């Protein structure tokens, strides 16, 4: 039986990744140990892991994760108020597949898409 999924995304700088996810997105570290070249973060019911990839070219990074959420409008507004850059083509909108979504890029250009099901669809 499958119970959870934990995406593993590349990072060039552990400190920059940690700073972005904690200060900008409200994540917290997982556990009490710090592992060289590896970062584990969580927020609410999700967990993201990052592995060191110092030679990563962010413009060639195709790392992506889709995060389902509740109250997406409030989340979107809070990120705008904190001046978190939203992806140029990722503003909050209702999609034809029955989701309200928005997207942003982390410092390594991992694409984070947040989505909530449209009620009644």
N, C-alpha and C positions, 0 to 999 in steps of 0.2 A: 504494500500500500504506500503510495506517495503522499507525503504530508506537507512539505515545504520546498521552496526553491530559493537558493541564495546565489544571485548573480556575482560573477567575479569579473571585474573590469580592470583595464590597465591604468597605471598612474606613472607619471614621470617623477613627481616629487611627493613624497609621503606627507610632508608638512603642508604643502599647498592644497593637497586633496583633503587632508584632515581639516584645515582651516575653512575651506569652502563648504564642506558638508556640515560641519559643526556650527560655524558662525552664520552662514547664509541660509542653510536649509534646516537647522535644528536637530541634526543627528547627534548621537552620543556614541562614545567608544563601547565596544563589546568586551566584557571581561576585564581582568586586572592586569594581564600580561601584554607587553608590547613586543611584537615579532618583527625582526629586521626584514625589510622588503615586503611586508604584508600589513594590511590595515583592515580592520573589521569595524563596521559602524551599524547602528540601528536607529530606527525611529518608529515609534508605535509598533506595528506588527511586522515591519519589514527589516531585513538585514541585507547590507551590501558588503562585499569583500573586494579588496583592491590588491593587485600584485604589482611589484616594481617592474617597470619597463622604461628604463632611463633613456633609451634610444627611440622611443615612440615619437613619430611625427604626428602631432594632433590632427593635421589636415588629412591624414590618411587613416585615421582611427574610425572604425565602424562599430565600436562598442555601443550597445543600446540596451535599455531596460524600460519596460512598460510597468508603471506603478498604478495600480487601482487605488482610488481614494474615495472618501466621502466628503461632502461639502466642498467641492472643487472650487467654487466661486470664491469662498473665503480664503482658501489656500492660495489661489492665484492673486487675490488682492493683497494678501500679506507679503507675498514675494515682491510684488510691484512696489509696495510701501518700503520694503527693505532694499529696493533698487537692485534686486537680483535680475540680471539680464535674461529676458525671455528670447528664445530662438527667433530669428527674423521671420521665419515662416510658421512659428509655433504659438501664435496668440490663441487665447481661449476661444474655442468655437465648437459648435455641434457638428459632428461628422455624420455622413450618411449611414454608417454602420451602427448607429445608436449609442455613440459615446460623446460626451463632452470632454475635450482634451486641450492640453497645452504642453509645450516642450521647452526645454532649456538644455544648454551644454555646460558640462563641468569644465574645469581648467584643462583637461586632456581631450576635450571634445567627445566625451561619452555622452550620448543623447539620452536624456531622461524625459520620457513622456508620461504625463499624469493623466489618468482618465477616470471618468465616472459614467456609469450607465444612465442613459436618459430614461426617466420614469415612463412606463407604459410601452417601452420598446422591447 
